[in-house]
């Protein structure tokens, strides 16, 4: 039994199509949309498309929405879960591949990477800006140095995990820009993390929340977190049931 959850904030223009595409690609899964305090009709559109909706009381940030999804997946007794963005950038067919690789392999957490093989060209449909490409390159280098595991796409929002991952992230997930910190946490707790190359598409609707000020905070916060994380003790294990 698998759960696909979609964190969404003011995605009324795309969320219904994303839910419908997930249902078409994976009719056997349950679908949850975590509405992060949207001020538009995101929750209504998601419910109308047939998804279960969990609405947060106000905008708490992507990390809080993801933690809600992981917590509901764990408490709901699901074997595996995966998440994708509600803006149309993540093809559900790629999420299906990610889940399949997870269930057939030994990894606890699978990351859908845009840059899994530096020797291969990026997917035709996805062209990040120069500044975004520079930021991704910087953080994958820093995370690789601090964890001693090679990463290529540390900020990917397309991920799949088993119950060990659900248990860990249900208890601990940063509310602000937690993608990079979560990878470091997973490795420090002894989880196996792997990447798989996937296609990303251009954003279909909405706007990026990363303003210049937020981008500066993102860089500062994650540098500090990764450095401090090197000295944090482990929690003593991850629940598996």
ZABAPA-476724 format. One line per 3 residues: number of its first residue (from 1); their letters; for each residue x, y, z of C-alpha. Coordinates in nm, 3 decimals. Layout:
<nodes>
NUM) A) X:Y:Z ~ ...
</nodes>
This chain:
<nodes>
1) XXX) 0.000:0.000:0.000 ~ 0.157:0.326:-0.118 ~ 0.080:0.694:-0.066
4) XXX) 0.164:0.976:-0.304 ~ 0.148:1.314:-0.137 ~ 0.167:1.656:-0.297
7) XXX) 0.260:1.967:-0.096 ~ 0.079:2.263:-0.252 ~ 0.058:2.634:-0.187
10) XXX) -0.164:2.843:-0.415 ~ -0.153:2.588:-0.698 ~ -0.520:2.606:-0.803
13) XXX) -0.421:2.625:-1.169 ~ -0.227:2.298:-1.178 ~ -0.305:2.077:-0.878
16) XXX) -0.612:1.907:-1.029 ~ -0.418:1.810:-1.341 ~ -0.131:1.676:-1.130
19) XXX) -0.370:1.465:-0.922 ~ -0.538:1.334:-1.236 ~ -0.203:1.244:-1.390
22) XXX) -0.094:1.061:-1.074 ~ -0.420:0.866:-1.078 ~ -0.373:0.778:-1.446
25) XXX) -0.016:0.659:-1.393 ~ -0.071:0.485:-1.058 ~ -0.439:0.396:-1.012
28) XXX) -0.358:0.170:-0.716 ~ -0.206:0.439:-0.489 ~ -0.373:0.672:-0.242
31) XXX) -0.326:1.043:-0.315 ~ -0.295:1.316:-0.052 ~ -0.263:1.689:-0.116
34) XXX) -0.119:1.886:0.175 ~ -0.260:2.235:0.132 ~ -0.012:2.468:0.301
37) XXX) -0.250:2.746:0.393 ~ -0.339:2.841:0.036 ~ -0.545:3.155:-0.014
40) XXX) -0.687:3.034:-0.345 ~ -0.895:2.727:-0.439 ~ -0.611:2.473:-0.419
43) XXX) -0.788:2.254:-0.161 ~ -1.118:2.266:-0.350 ~ -0.956:2.177:-0.682
46) XXX) -0.756:1.893:-0.527 ~ -1.063:1.744:-0.359 ~ -1.262:1.780:-0.679
49) XXX) -0.994:1.580:-0.862 ~ -1.037:1.296:-0.613 ~ -0.748:1.353:-0.375
52) XXX) -0.764:1.343:0.001 ~ -0.678:1.689:0.135 ~ -0.500:1.787:0.456
55) XXX) -0.522:2.164:0.505 ~ -0.275:2.343:0.730 ~ -0.424:2.642:0.919
58) XXX) -0.190:2.892:0.751 ~ 0.123:2.893:0.537 ~ 0.383:2.704:0.743
61) XXX) 0.637:2.641:0.470 ~ 0.733:2.350:0.247 ~ 0.910:2.160:0.524
64) XXX) 0.600:2.159:0.743 ~ 0.388:2.039:0.450 ~ 0.633:1.758:0.376
67) XXX) 0.650:1.656:0.742 ~ 0.269:1.642:0.748 ~ 0.276:1.411:0.447
70) XXX) 0.537:1.183:0.599 ~ 0.352:1.175:0.930 ~ 0.023:1.081:0.766
73) XXX) 0.197:0.817:0.557 ~ 0.357:0.663:0.866 ~ 0.045:0.679:1.081
76) XXX) -0.163:0.545:0.793 ~ 0.043:0.227:0.781 ~ 0.166:0.271:0.424
79) XXX) 0.458:0.059:0.307 ~ 0.606:0.325:0.079 ~ 0.542:0.688:0.001
82) XXX) 0.656:0.942:-0.256 ~ 0.603:1.311:-0.307 ~ 0.606:1.550:-0.599
85) XXX) 0.537:1.918:-0.649 ~ 0.193:2.049:-0.736 ~ 0.314:2.291:-1.006
88) XXX) 0.349:2.040:-1.289 ~ 0.730:2.014:-1.294 ~ 0.740:1.651:-1.180
91) XXX) 0.592:1.397:-1.425 ~ 0.404:1.128:-1.228 ~ 0.543:0.869:-1.470
94) XXX) 0.887:0.951:-1.327 ~ 0.756:0.919:-0.971 ~ 0.628:0.575:-1.065
97) XXX) 0.978:0.478:-1.183 ~ 1.125:0.614:-0.860 ~ 0.887:0.407:-0.648
100) XXX) 0.955:0.098:-0.853 ~ 1.330:0.136:-0.808 ~ 1.277:0.182:-0.434
103) XXX) 1.063:-0.129:-0.392 ~ 1.298:-0.344:-0.600 ~ 1.625:-0.224:-0.443
106) XXX) 1.792:-0.183:-0.106 ~ 1.761:0.194:-0.061 ~ 1.551:0.355:0.211
109) XXX) 1.524:0.689:0.031 ~ 1.531:0.753:-0.344 ~ 1.598:1.098:-0.488
112) XXX) 1.482:1.194:-0.835 ~ 1.786:1.373:-0.976 ~ 1.800:1.612:-1.268
115) XXX) 2.177:1.572:-1.285 ~ 2.241:1.210:-1.188 ~ 2.509:1.157:-1.452
118) XXX) 2.719:1.468:-1.516 ~ 2.828:1.312:-1.845 ~ 2.472:1.305:-1.977
121) XXX) 2.279:1.611:-2.101 ~ 1.997:1.743:-1.887 ~ 1.644:1.644:-1.982
124) XXX) 1.527:1.842:-2.284 ~ 1.220:1.981:-2.109 ~ 1.403:2.125:-1.806
127) XXX) 1.639:2.421:-1.824 ~ 1.729:2.576:-1.485 ~ 1.852:2.932:-1.466
130) XXX) 2.223:2.994:-1.432 ~ 2.187:3.107:-1.069 ~ 1.987:2.796:-0.979
133) XXX) 2.238:2.571:-1.151 ~ 2.519:2.745:-0.961 ~ 2.339:2.701:-0.630
136) XXX) 2.270:2.332:-0.693 ~ 2.635:2.276:-0.783 ~ 2.753:2.451:-0.466
139) XXX) 2.529:2.254:-0.232 ~ 2.588:1.917:-0.391 ~ 2.961:1.976:-0.345
142) XXX) 2.917:2.083:0.017 ~ 2.686:1.793:0.102 ~ 2.917:1.546:-0.068
145) XXX) 3.208:1.674:0.143 ~ 3.015:1.667:0.471 ~ 2.851:1.327:0.422
148) XXX) 3.119:1.152:0.213 ~ 2.850:1.041:-0.030 ~ 2.828:1.184:-0.378
151) XXX) 2.512:1.380:-0.454 ~ 2.410:1.562:-0.770 ~ 2.065:1.708:-0.694
154) XXX) 2.031:1.800:-0.329 ~ 1.720:2.018:-0.368 ~ 1.503:1.781:-0.570
157) XXX) 1.141:1.775:-0.455 ~ 1.074:1.434:-0.610 ~ 1.151:1.165:-0.353
160) XXX) 1.030:0.822:-0.242 ~ 1.085:0.649:0.090 ~ 1.004:0.342:0.299
163) XXX) 0.872:0.324:0.655 ~ 1.212:0.402:0.807 ~ 1.212:0.728:0.614
166) XXX) 0.853:0.804:0.712 ~ 0.933:0.750:1.080 ~ 1.240:0.974:1.070
169) XXX) 1.086:1.263:0.879 ~ 0.755:1.243:1.066 ~ 0.952:1.329:1.381
172) XXX) 1.211:1.566:1.238 ~ 1.194:1.786:0.928 ~ 1.306:2.147:0.906
175) XXX) 1.021:2.388:0.826 ~ 1.247:2.609:0.612 ~ 1.445:2.474:0.315
178) XXX) 1.475:2.125:0.465 ~ 1.566:1.932:0.149 ~ 1.942:1.942:0.204
181) XXX) 1.927:1.902:0.582 ~ 1.700:1.599:0.546 ~ 1.959:1.417:0.335
184) XXX) 2.229:1.476:0.593 ~ 1.993:1.362:0.869 ~ 1.897:1.044:0.684
187) XXX) 2.260:0.946:0.631 ~ 2.357:1.023:0.991 ~ 2.076:0.795:1.108
190) XXX) 2.211:0.510:0.899 ~ 1.959:0.517:0.614 ~ 2.060:0.427:0.260
193) XXX) 2.005:0.710:0.014 ~ 2.031:0.671:-0.363 ~ 1.967:0.890:-0.667
196) XXX) 1.804:0.807:-0.998 ~ 1.799:1.031:-1.303 ~ 1.452:1.162:-1.385
199) XXX) 1.291:1.416:-1.616 ~ 1.171:1.751:-1.486 ~ 0.939:1.979:-1.682
202) XXX) 0.901:2.358:-1.698 ~ 0.682:2.504:-1.428 ~ 0.319:2.514:-1.550
205) XXX) 0.176:2.765:-1.306 ~ 0.231:2.975:-0.998 ~ 0.558:3.148:-0.915
208) XXX) 0.870:3.050:-0.731 ~ 0.880:3.159:-0.367 ~ 1.258:3.206:-0.385
211) XXX) 1.308:3.582:-0.385 ~ 1.664:3.722:-0.371 ~ 1.629:3.768:0.006
214) XXX) 1.500:3.414:0.058 ~ 1.776:3.279:-0.164 ~ 2.037:3.450:0.053
217) XXX) 1.875:3.304:0.365 ~ 1.860:2.962:0.197 ~ 2.234:2.966:0.133
220) XXX) 2.326:3.096:0.479 ~ 2.093:2.859:0.664 ~ 2.203:2.546:0.481
223) XXX) 2.574:2.617:0.512 ~ 2.534:2.655:0.890 ~ 2.308:2.350:0.917
226) XXX) 2.545:2.124:0.725 ~ 2.846:2.234:0.927 ~ 2.669:2.206:1.264
229) XXX) 2.513:1.875:1.160 ~ 2.858:1.720:1.148 ~ 2.877:1.739:1.527
232) XXX) 2.523:1.641:1.620 ~ 2.486:1.303:1.794 ~ 2.264:1.041:1.635
235) XXX) 1.920:0.991:1.788 ~ 1.983:0.623:1.848 ~ 1.804:0.462:1.558
238) XXX) 1.499:0.490:1.338 ~ 1.168:0.317:1.399 ~ 1.073:0.070:1.129
241) X) 0.718:-0.020:1.227
</nodes>
